[in-house]
Amino acid sequence: FIYWNLNPESGISLILAGGVFKDDAMGSFDWGWSADVEGTFGAYSDWMLKLSGHVIDSFRQYSEESFGAVAASVSITRRF
């Protein structure tokens, strides 16, 4: 886990992880990795923006039992 503080209201975090995982399409556990990046802007303001991206993948060559996913999200919060 790494966090870069851009200013008192904004920052970017990076999380890297490795380990074993399994889903119902895989015959056995397999090694894999994941990476998550999240930016928070305006944490103490009336408006807050969160941007995030996520990647997870197995070390296997692409086959019926390999796994990979990519996701992204945008969130805007208005405080009253």
N, C-alpha and C positions, 0 to 999 in steps of 0.2 A: 504494500500500500504506500503510495506517495501522494502528497498533497502540496500543490503550489498555491500559495496565497497571493493573488494578484493585487488586492487591496482589501480594506476591512470588510467589504461587502461581497467580494467575488473570489472564486477560487476554482481550481481544476484538480480533480483526483484521478489517479490511475491505480487500478488493482490488477495484478497479474497472479494467476493461480495455476497450479498443475496438480494432477492426481489421477485417480481412477474413477471411471463412471460407467454406467450401463443403462440402456433403455430397453424397452420390450422388443425392439427389432434386432438387438445384438445378442449373440449366443453366450458371450462371456464378458467379464469386465475388461476394460481396455484403458490404456494411458491416454490422457488428453490434457488440454490446457484451455484457459479462458483469459480474456482481457476485457476490462470494463473501464470506460472513460466517462467522467461526468463533470460538466461545468455548471457552476451555480453563480448567477449574476443578480445582485440586488437582494442579498439575504436579509437585510434589515430595512428594505425600502417598501413602499406601498405595492410595487410590482416586483415580482421575482421570476426569473427565467431559469429553467433547468434544461440543459441539453445533454443527452447521453447516447453512448454507443456501446454495443456488446458483441463479442465474438467468442464462440466456443468451437473447438475442433478436436478430433481424435488424431493420433499420430499414424493411424492406418492409411494405407493407400485407399483412394476412393473405391468403394465396393458396396455390396449390400449391407455390410456390417459397419461401415464407417459412419461417422456422425459429424455434422457441422451446422452451425446456425449463426446468423447475423441479425441484430436488432438495433433499432434506433428509436429514440423518443424525444419529444419536446413537451415541456410543461410550463405553463404560465400561471402564476398565482397572484391574485389581487387581494390585498389585505384591506379591511375596512376599519 
